[in-house]
Structures are given as structure tokens and as C-alpha cells.
Amino acid sequence: MLTHQELKSRALERADVKAEYDRLGEVFALLDEFLKARAAAGMTQAEIARRIGTTQSAVARLESGG
């Protein structure tokens, strides 16, 4: 069974996958910063949702890149 890193490395050997991965780099960086900020604040998805006027499931979708 492949580890996540092994799968990622293999996938990025394909030019089409690498191009799409690179194109999404800024989105991944934004999501990473959002997750780090929430963790640093010690807040749950539900708490974030209440503060921004949405639902916990919407925050979960945002964090998963959906």
C-alpha cells in the first residue's frame, strides 16, 4: 500500500497532474493558512461558522477545498 507521500510523488510525475497541482498552489496555501489560524485560535468549525454567519458544514467544505 502506498503512503500519501508516495502516491503524491507518483502522481506529480505526470505532466497533466503537475500542471493542475501547480495551478491550485495558491488555493492550497490559502486553505493551509485558514486551518492554521483556526487551530491557533483554538476554535472549532462551529465557532467559526457562528462568527461568519454560516453553518459548520459550510466551514468543513471550505477546509476540505470543496
N, C-alpha and C positions, 0 to 999 in steps of 0.2 A: 504494500500500500504506500502510495506517495504521500510525503508530507506536504503541507501547504506551500512551503518554500520551493520544494522540488517541482510541484505542479506549476507554480508561477514561473519558475525558470524555464521549464519546458515550453510553456505557452508563449512566453516572450521571445522564444527563438523564431516564432512565426512573424513575418513582417506585418501581416494584417492585424494581428493581436497587439503587437508592439506599438503600431501606429495609433490604434484606438486607446490603448493604455496611456500613451503619452498625451493624447488629446484630452483625456479625462484627468490629467495630473492636477490641475487647479481645483477641480471638484473634490478629488480625494483629499487634497490639502485642506480645503475648507471644512470638510466633514471631520477630519482629524482634529482641527483646531476647535470645532464645536464640541466634540466629545471630550477633549482635554479641559476645556473651560467648564463644562458641566461637572466633570469629575473634580476639578479643583474647587469648585463652589460647593461640592458635596450635595448637589441637588439631584432629585430623581427626574425621570421623564415627565411624570405627572406634575411636579412642581414647576418645571419649565413650561409645560403646556398651560397651566393656570396663569403664569406670568405673561405669556404672549397671546393668551386668548384663543387657544386651540385645544385639541384633545391629545391625550397621551399617545394614542395610536398614530396621530399625525407626526409627533416628535419621533416616534420609533421608526416610521417610514423615512423621515428626513435623515436620521442617523444611519440607516441602512443603505442610503443612497437611492431610495425609491422615489 
